Amino acid sequence: MRFVKVHGLGNDFVMVNTREEQGLPGDPEKLAALARLVCHRHFGVGADGLVLIKPSTAADVAMQIFNSDGSEAEMCGNAIRCVAKYAYRRGLVQKPVMRVETAAGIMVPELVVENGTVKAVRVDMGKPGLEREQIPMAGEPGKVLNEPLDSAGDIFHVTAVSMGNPHCVIFVTDVAAVPLETLGPRLEKHPAFPRKTNVEFVQVINSGEVRMRVWERGAGLTMACGTGACAAAVAACLNHHTGEKVRVRLEAGALDIEWAGDGHVYMTGPAEEVFTGDYPV
């Protein structure tokens, strides 16, 4: 299996173009098993997820993603930027604005090209889901804004946002002091979230800038999360911490997020290819 190792701000993936690689299993359980093997940091290539670029009848290309634990994700903001850059550079899509089919719907990346080089990718991530049933999250109908949530006796004030996948955003005064390895898995699997959740701890720096650390559903502690950055920006705006344009600082860099007047969230950030290789299947 030929693959490309890619990353968006350190959130890394093994990416496979299924148009060229015909030998991949079609069964979801076998793909999940492959993802667990190939993503293993010691016995595989090592990655946060396995990304498959596939043909689409509804868009220019389709993206399917499996987390490192084998679970399938609806959407991934860092992965879709990598897919868009790959598709453009390899000629799969010969235009800088493309439509990518995902399990969360069709997303629209736009490549920022300067002198023939892709400098960044701006993605229309669609409208955030704010109603409890859209997250999904147990409880009475309505939005979840700074709502207390009990986890093993600890009370967290959470804001829930769906970016096609569930997010639980918690604002703190010092994000570096958060024991994410302990709190992340507890909140990811909290019974209030029937499909589990991504967990973002966010520190407000000023009205246009926040710092974020993330525990991703199905992948654990990662260096960045694109949908999480979008959810953090939306939550910061809803809680009146920031305006509609927010720079979200992550461990290896920043993403620029805008919750625009059309209600859509736009994410701009880098996408990098690291190396290519062959993996036996």
Phi, psi and omega in degrees: 000115176280139183219165172237128175273125184227165174204154170239104182056038176090348173281104196250154187217150166264117186248134183232130176271104185288348175292332180261328182260105186266351188269007182287146177293146178267341181288128182303323180293322178289324176294321178298318178295321177297318179299316180298321181288309187290332183273351183299131186289339183249326185250359178231203177289319182096116181188165173278342181191162174255124183245127178250126173266123188230160173295156179220141174267349183254344183214186180290319175213168175240152178234128173239135184228135174245131176291169182294341177270003178095349178286149180268134180261146178288325190198152175211120184291319179290322180294321184291330175294320178293321178297315181297316179295317179298312183299323180287314183292328181269000177080012175292326175228121187258046177205148185284343176247124184224166177248129182240123178279129176229172177292346177261008182113185182271125177253157186235095174279147174232123182277135174268103187250127177233119180053041177081000182250134177282111183271329181195172177228129177253126186241129169281107185270003180082188181272137177289146173269127186242344179283146185306319182291339179280340186295305351274157180212137181294152177129183181291149180302151179131182179277154178249096184239113178052044185267135179292137179227124182270127174227106179054038178090348176269135181258123176245137176265112191246147169240126185256134181221138171254128171246042189091345173219158189279143178223139176241111186255130182232125181269134182226164180278332181218100185291333180292336183273355183285126176283075190298325181296335178268312185283327182305303181295328177298314183283326177305319185256019180298137182299344177291341182249098185296337177249024185062182182205153166283148184234123178241125169260130191229132176249125179278124178268312175201189186291352180231013187208136176225163173243138187225142167236149190223142167246114186269136175301121177087350181232339179083212182289120177233163183283338183199158175210117183292312178295327177294321177297320177296315179298319179297318180295317178297315180296321179296320178292315181298326180268010175063030175274330183219177171271200184279343177251123186224133169266120181258113182270129180241182187300322186247012181154198186226153171244140177260122184242136176230124171265096194279173182295338177278003179087351181274154176257131180244130182242130178236130180190179184276165172214128187232140171262136185255307178197167175245159180192182177237135178237130183287131175231000000 
